[in-house]
Amino acid sequence: MKSLFSYKEGGRVRHVHIPGGNVRSALSQSRAIEVRAKIAVGATSAQIAEMIRKWSDKK
């Protein structure tokens, strides 16, 4: 099972997969914590989705 971030944009539900492997991997869990922290401080869905996409670009 993979971690993902879901949000609504223009009436549609969008999903962005959080890279890092299985939900039990340390990397995936630490990234999920980062996403939750951004949500807690009021970051927009677009800001969070962009942060997640940047993780995918670091190959």
DACOR-V173478 format. One record per residue. N is the residue number from 1. RES is the residue in one letter. D_FIRST is the distance of its C-alpha to the first C-alpha in whole Angstrom. Layout:
n=(N & N)
res=(RES & RES)
d_first=(D_FIRST & D_FIRST)
This chain:
n=(1 & 2 & 3 & 4 & 5 & 6 & 7 & 8 & 9 & 10 & 11 & 12 & 13 & 14 & 15 & 16 & 17 & 18 & 19 & 20 & 21 & 22 & 23 & 24 & 25 & 26 & 27 & 28 & 29 & 30 & 31 & 32 & 33 & 34 & 35 & 36 & 37 & 38 & 39 & 40 & 41 & 42 & 43 & 44 & 45 & 46 & 47 & 48 & 49 & 50 & 51 & 52 & 53 & 54 & 55 & 56 & 57 & 58 & 59)
res=(M & K & S & L & F & S & Y & K & E & G & G & R & V & R & H & V & H & I & P & G & G & N & V & R & S & A & L & S & Q & S & R & A & I & E & V & R & A & K & I & A & V & G & A & T & S & A & Q & I & A & E & M & I & R & K & W & S & D & K & K)
d_first=(0 & 4 & 7 & 10 & 13 & 15 & 19 & 22 & 24 & 27 & 26 & 23 & 19 & 18 & 14 & 14 & 11 & 11 & 12 & 11 & 8 & 6 & 6 & 9 & 11 & 14 & 14 & 11 & 12 & 16 & 15 & 14 & 17 & 19 & 17 & 18 & 22 & 23 & 22 & 24 & 27 & 27 & 26 & 25 & 22 & 24 & 24 & 21 & 19 & 22 & 21 & 17 & 19 & 21 & 18 & 17 & 21 & 22 & 22)
